[in-house]
Amino acid sequence: MPRSGSAAQQDGPGPLSVVIAGGGSAGWMAAAAFARFLERGHAVTLVESEEIGTVGVGEATIPQIRLFNAALGIDEAEFLRATMGTIKLGIAFDGWTAPSSHYIHGFGSVGRDLGLVPFHHLWLRAQALGIAGPFGTHSPNVAAAWACRFKAGPPGGLVHAYHFDAGLYAAFLRTQAEAGGVTRLEGRIARVETAGDTVVALHLADGRRVAGDLFVDATGFRSLLLGEALQVPFSDWSHWLPCDRAIAMPCARAEPLLPFTRAIAHDAGWRWRIPLQHRTGNGMVFSSRFMGEAEAEAALRAALDGAATGEPRLLRFTAGRRQAFWRGNCVAIGLASGFLEPLESTSIHLVQTAIERILAFWPGRAAGPAAVAEYNRQTAFEFERIRDFLILHYWANGRDAPFWRERREMALPDTLAAKLNLWRESGRVVREGNELFTETGWAQVLIGQGVEAGGWHPLADQMTARELGEWLALQARLVRDRAQRMPSHAEWIARVAGAKAEGVAA
């Protein structure tokens, strides 16, 4: 593999010994990717302990996961069968602006742009004229989601992601990784041996010593290597994102099999509902300043759609990130690098992009300081822009509980304030660089949560009001008709993934 920088030239070429500390989705995603893409000669070892459980609740994803799976050569049907997966077309936000409010942030496009004019400007003008239907009626994904329908691939296919069992996904990737030459060591890490900013070896509880050239920290919230051993500080964002607890609990599968995640607001946070083939994943996210753990568990149990199929699991966390993600010869991924609550299903995506970035900045025997600095800059940018998008959901609320009033009154990050100022002045959304969420995604949440735009692009005035109304009505009808021609989500899953939906023959 080509190398650059003085360190690489001095040390010369050669394969690396890579040690991944921790399993779970993050560790096995890294292991499977390294097995697939590294040159021959690199040795990859993953150390995990069955004594230490994984968080295992990151069951909802965004469409980029399909690119990751495809790059690993994973067949979609095989993946869905192995992970008890279902299709995800977007996220429904229930009760964020009023107890009965609903909108879906759908993947893919909304409407059709007209020349240089983004679609949402045309819709904003129609709204001002009183001739606009709901913004989501122009989204193929939203229409199909509400109708519980799905069809993959052209013609008429949708932009989709997945819901899946995170534990089954890790096991699926483990099989791939070990087939590709990754060595798994069972053992609990008792001590991390360091020399300055370098990790030298992991010492396991049974006395084994695991040395390496590059260490990947996938040890979860503890951040055993980067946080504890190398003492990289944590930037606390709880003043913006104060939820610090989650209780996860599965229940029996409910009908119909919805092709979207639900994020349902409550007085001290929100709860998730994630439909899988064999069960429904549920969770209560809340701020411990506004709700006790016992109260949250009782509220979650009362909201289950079916009989509980497992005991509740309490997670404690702090929103934020490490001040550096790569130091010396150690790079953290997943929860070891930072935590952003799963409101927009970005947890697994952040693992994916970290792995892609590690491969893009793959070091020689020593990582150059300029490359490490750029890796850290790009990762910090990604975290901060996702953070801003999550804060928007909380700030733009219409609820009347103390938790929510406090969210409306909080001081916003400058980057988010600038985005909101542009929207409230002219209805414009600007996507900076490679930030994750598109202009369409921002527009869906801004409109869905009632943030008023100060205007629209002047070129949106070129159609008459009648022409605009007819054009929008035609588009909405085409989107609705397209969705109605699709099979139900349950039928598609039963046929493609081999599952047995109730009343549907596989």
Helices and strands as residue ranges (DSSP letters): H 6-11, E 17-21, H 24-37, E 43-48, H 64-71, H 76-83, E 86-88, E 90-94, E 102-106, H 119-129, G 135-138, H 140-146, E 161-163, H 166-179, E 183-186, E 189-195, E 198-204, E 209-211, E 214-217, G 220-222, I 224-229, E 234-236, E 245-251, E 261-266, E 269-275, E 280-286, H 293-303, E 313-316, E 320-322, E 326-327, E 330-332, G 334-336, E 338-339, G 342-344, H 347-360, H 369-395, H 402-409, H 414-426, H 439-448, G 458-462, H 465-484, H 489-497
